[in-house]
Amino acid sequence: MRRIALREVAPGAVLAMPVYNERGDVLLAAGVTLTPRYLALLEQRGIRYVLVNDEETADIVIPEYLSAAVRQRALQTLATLYDRVATVTMARLDRTPNPTRLLTDAGRRSTLSAALQAARIADLVEIILDDALGADTLGAMVAIKGHDEYTFAHSVEMTALAVLLGRRVGLSMADLRVLARGCLLHDIGKIYIAPAILKKPGALTDEEWAQVRQHPTWGYELLRAAQPNDVVVNHVAWQHHERQDGTGYPRGLRGANRFERPEIGRIGYIHPFAEIAAVADVYDALAVDRPYRPAMAPEAVVATLRRLAGSHLNQELVEVFLTIVPEFPIGTPVRVVEGPLAGYSGVVARLAPTPPHQPVVRLLRNAQGRRIVPLEIDLAQETGVRIATDESRL
């Protein structure tokens, strides 16, 4: 199995992993033969790459930190919840310039609380924990999603990533449940933002950006009205865009660049669960296509996290996170950029089990682009070899 750019896929290739829309409906199932019609459908959905099975990589297993069934259930749960919440709160900026005013009505708060309870987020958290905690590292790249199918899928992926990080820094199961609930609901304030803004391919206007910057506050107010006792969950939604140096939003809170457990009332500081959420949020956001930019190559995502550590993101948490996340996940198309085989290309076949998770690369083409008998090189042993993501195939 390997990841391949959609433009490189020839009709007749076999899809290795299912592709969903934002609401969790299966667009194409695993095992489907990709026809020209199916390829056109994927392109229309903004999907730039797929995972395929072929003879050269049939034995390569890309581990999933969430199963297809769990992803599907999570997407469906969030889509239904957002619909219900939007109906209850009449979430339309053109009708309601200050949407949180609607939450002062006791009847609406009660209905909103019932909608959250009906979504059974706690049950969803349990199955996500069961899946995610079975993985020691993020061996695979983040799940396939088109640039128009981001919000729900992003919440699901970043929840799993946050849980992996939370476990690595020693959170209890009770704390992991709170963290996961906060992450699943962290972007619920976006129901008040027009889809045209969220999916805009170009730069936002000042007015549009001002609306986007309100979503943590809107989400917090919404959650506080529905579940006033879930203080930490609500604050994850409120604080996930705060920065260590105080330049984040909406309140300009600061961080200590260490992982610690301050009380929620520690004035002026970001809650550590929101700091975990921020690391997972940034990683997933950079690793996938967005309407205004393509996904970054995996090593560029890792480099960006390192650059943001200390100023934007909690330094200690980023350092721990990078022991979980490999620079070159399994299935990544790569090329040799330094060493005797410079110019050769292939795919990451396996990873070393311990950090820094050096890859074993299966080379499939020579420097002239011609197929070769597959040749594997272990970068833990070949110290003079350097690779990079083959972005022509990404």
Buried (B, 14 or more C-beta within 10 A) or exposed (E): BBBBBBEBBEEEBBBBBBBBBBBBEEBBEBEBEBEEEBBEBBEEBBBBBBBBBBEBBEEBBBBBBBEBEBBBBBBBBBBBBBEBBBEBBEBEBEEBEEBBEBBEEEEBBEBBBEBBEEBEBEEBBEBBBEBBBEBBBBBBBBBBBBBBBBBBBBBBBBBBBBBBBBBBBEBEEEBBBBBBBBBBBBBBBBBBBBEEBBBBEEEBEEEBEEBBBBBBBBBBBBBBBBBEEBBBBBBBBBBBBBBBEBEBBBBEBBBBBEBEEEEEEEEEBBBBBBBBBBBBBBBBBBBBBBBEEEBBBBBBBBEBBBEBBBBBBBBBBBEBBBBBBBBBBBBBBBBBEEBEBEEBBBBBBBBBEEEBBBBBBBBBBBEEEEEEEBEEBBBBEBEEBEBBBBBEBB
